[in-house]
Amino acid sequence: MPDNTGTSNEKFRDTLKQFQLINRIITALSSTTDVQDIYSIILCALVSKRGLGFARSILFTYDPRFDTFTGNSALGPTTPEEARAFTSEMEKEEQALSEVLKNHSVSPQTDKTDAWDYCESGLRVSTLWISMAQKVGEQNLLGTAVKQLSYSCRPNIPGENFLHLACESRGPKIFDISEQPDIPLGLRKVLDTRFITIPRCSKSRKYAGVLVDRRFSPQPITADDLRHLEWFANQASLAVENALLYNDLQGAYQDLKGLDTLKSSFLSTVSHELRTPLTSILGFVELLLAGKAGKIPTNQQNLLSRMAKSTIHLIDRVNDIIEVAEIQAEGITDVQVEPVNPLPILMSAIKRIEERKGCKTVSIEPELRKDTPPILSEGHSLERIFYHILDNAVKFSRIPGRVTIKCGSDTGGRELRVAIADEGIGIPPAHLRRIFEEFYQVDNNLNRSYNGLGLGLTITRLLLKATGGKILAESTPGKGSVFTIVYPIAEGAPSVGG
Ligand code: ADP
């Protein structure tokens, strides 16, 4: 019977080697989300002896604006002397990293196992590639070995078309330089007689192509190289694709942030422009109503009162916009959190709402205990918060309706909870999560029946955040909502009863 043990052992070793290689490459590629760093790691892994062992790798990136591939990085020697220096520099660097890893290991001297050897060598090699990638451009041999090239490959230009054609192919391909007339002259001088192209065209875009050769090396290019490059290219393209997506996302996020700032400053400018004339209109209407310009007949007084009400409403909306824009631009910096008695503040907010709600028959019924303790908050912000929540409770109530307010502490007596409940239209669960977002409204039709800009709860959220409070929102569509404002009780204060 023929003895197959030798061959199967060899096969096993080969598979293990490949597995180690894949592992190193994945480790190195997943160490960064920077596209340039990934390109450098690709170049390093392709030429490293513990990687794919080519002599040189040249990377071309695609610029869609000019439909051009530009070779902007190449790693590897250009003369036999450089080849020797390059190899020894790589080995030196790897040795140095090996020392570092040994000094930081758990206890490799005593517990040294095959598994340890395996992990350590993998780590060492991928660390070498990462560290080489970071040295690109530095003034040392490894740094300057990654050269900046500038070969342009434009499509349909004789003598330059090569990379475009190569990138159209499905996978890595071996080429003989003599059979390729469309390779740019500069590149032709650098490349070995045989080389491989690794095209990487994602479904959405083509972004890079790599050329590798084995110049100054006795080992020829073989079909095995193609097999290894196939999965290498898959891993590399995945890493590049992810990094590009990450960059796109970052870019889109910055664009959105820019737009948001623009919108805030636009709204703030327009609102400031509106506030001054509106305030003087209100001033003049109030003068007329007070009879300062002569006696006004009753029917005209009614009309003037309505004018004043609408102007106040407009000024309020404009103030909301300015407040949100200013908080977003500068944050809330001048609040002084201190012990405050919430009851008079709440009563003042109720009074303001009752003055505004006019003929709407919604009663506000506070059930408050006199021994409610002081809380840690800020008076002016707290009044704004109560005002916005009460305003909504009244606005979204049915007519006739009822809004109740209850105060109580949590079981530990550490927090005071002020619950403002209405019996109004309620909020569907899918919207409840979003009502604190800027301009968000459950009903955002232009012909909706409730007025408002969708800023009251945004202001509430920002003020609560600045003053150390919280808010809880519960709601049942068709039955009503409860908004509970929570603040810490000021230390040393008597506990709340009930
Ligand atoms: P505005 O009330 O000006 O529209 P807010 O930011 O105060 O803006 O509220 C956002 C949205 O949340 C409202 O448009 C409304 O859809 C919903 N909402 C807030 N409070 C209540 C409530 N008590 N009952 C029903 N819906 C409410």
Residues whose N, C-alpha, C, O or C-beta is under 5 A from the ligand:
A	BS01	ADP	N392 A393 F396 G426 I427 I435 Y440 Q441 V442 D443 N451 G452 L453 G454 L455 G456 L457 T458 S481
